[in-house]
Amino acid sequence: MDEKQIAEFRRALREAKSLPTLPAIISKLTRMAEDPETTSEQMGKVISKDHILAIKLLKLVNSAFYGFPQKISSLSSAIILLGFNVIKSLIISSSIFELMEEQDVELWEHSLGCAVICSVLAKRLDVNDPEEISTAGLVHDIGKVAIKMELPHQFKKILSATEKEELSVLGAEEKILGISHAEVGGWLSKSWNLPSKLVEPITCHHEPAKAKDEKLATAIVHFSDILVRGMGYGHGADIWVPPMSKQAWDMLGLTADDLDEIIEEVEEKLWDVKGFSLEITQEEMKQE
Amino acid sequence: MRILFVGKQIASSPEIKIVLETKGYQLITREKLHSAISLFLDDPPDMLVMEKGFDNNQGSDTDLMNSVKACQQKVNIPVILAVTQEDIKKGVDWKTYSVDDFFTLPPVPHLVVNRIELALARMVRVFDNNPLSKLPGNTSILQAIQRSIESGEKYAVCYIDIDNFKPYNDRYGFSQGDDVILMVARITVNAVDELARKDSFIGHVGGDDFVFIVREESVQSVCERILDNFEVVKKMFLSSDDLEAGCYNEKDRQGRETTFGLLSLSIAVVLTEIDKFAHSGEVATVASQVKHYVKEKEGSNYLIDRRAYR
């Protein structure tokens, strides 16, 4: 793409509203919203399993209009501050968007798995607010969703390049668009006033050495992205496991034994999440 | 001034549109529930005029009203309901439809415009709200306390105050301090709304002081929810260095270096019980005694005054 096209794309991104959400999650949440006994905490638990609803919620709470620009980086804080009625409104207004396709479900599982590993690692490394990092892991690939929605034509070319030329999605994006989903996600999250605690891990998750203020969070998301790919849980539209940055690896300071323990812990958690995702995809099929 | 019209009949009347626009109002129209709600999330209007049961959808109108109520930056958005003659004959449940005014369909343009202007004038009259939190201010608070002690029912009047707020302001600046005040307002409004909406009240005395009133039976759960949520969200308002240290050094009022704890909340609770108080001022006096005790304890706490009087 030339500069003019890129500028055009950036403008379109700022106004992007229709990010597709899994209809089964929406119908689950709609049912919850109708039940007077439901709390915002319970709804938050479901929302924290969907990368699209999560980013919408973060966009809302960090908008100038709600009063906390560039401040709120964790989903549970966003949910507490917005409250039940706003969440309900968000769900009603999301219920019209287009259906997610099969490949989107894979990306959804990948995002969810990455968030799970981020949370395990953050707790292990004794980070101040582990939930913040798992939120970053959940939304790290939001640029991929944006490219698919706003540049459907180029997106198809990217997919076919990954198959025909055996490129990674990242490589194909750079070849066809001249920019990567990480950069796109960075623009999007910046223009939506998200705090740098989220913007940096999103922007630098493939090049953690470029992180300035949030080096550790970025390294954790980078590592979790790779581990979840390696474990074969969901995928990001190609079959390749991205390369690990040595700097990030050194920063995490993990030993082989640590890694064994982490994988064991993560496997158990992913199993629970898999249960949730099976429940959702089965509901999906029933609806069709 | 932006006015949102929701519903087929009122949204499609060119006459109303012309009259309103010549008066300098901006008219926005929507027919579907989700697009109306989207507007309230992204860019809320200053007033809502909607048809009862629009979008041929039962419950759509109350869903929209709830999202108007949830709209936190503009708390006082007046709502006018358009109803049919049949609705009027059957009687409308005005407790469900907590609107400011109504008119009947088909709409008579000049009548509609006058209803709108009356609702706007009324909104300005009752406005003693705090400019930052948009919550009701002192006059409304005193009235609410008086109402609850005269009601003959058991209420809890709760005074919230942010501990170590002055040193926080000194360290992070006033604008961040304002964000913390706004954060406490949101947490309180949402907790009360979720756990004790019926007959409750929330006001902003000023600065870092808030008052909320709930029925006695729900006071414990509301206080606990507020304190728990505050502990989660406050991390977003402190630097990671301060969080790690768990405290910070700043000069106190006399200019001496002192160590202060991180932000926390204190809630002093006074139970109105029946015939305990005659005047709202007595509640405030007891509250300041309770506040003294609860503020002595470290961290976030609430204390319910259970002493017997008279």
Interface residues (C-beta under 8 A of the other chain):
Chain A: K17 T39 S40 L60 F65 Y66 G67 F68 K71 I72 S73 S74 S76 S77 I80 L81 L82 G83 F84 N85 V86 K88 S89 L90 I92 S93 S95 I96 N128 D129 E132
Chain B: L33 H34 S35 I37 S38 F40 L41 D42 D43 P44 D63 N66 S67 K69 A70 C71 Q72 Q73 D179 L182 M183 R186 I187 V189 N190 D193 E194 N229 V232 V233 K235 M236 F237 S240 L243 E244
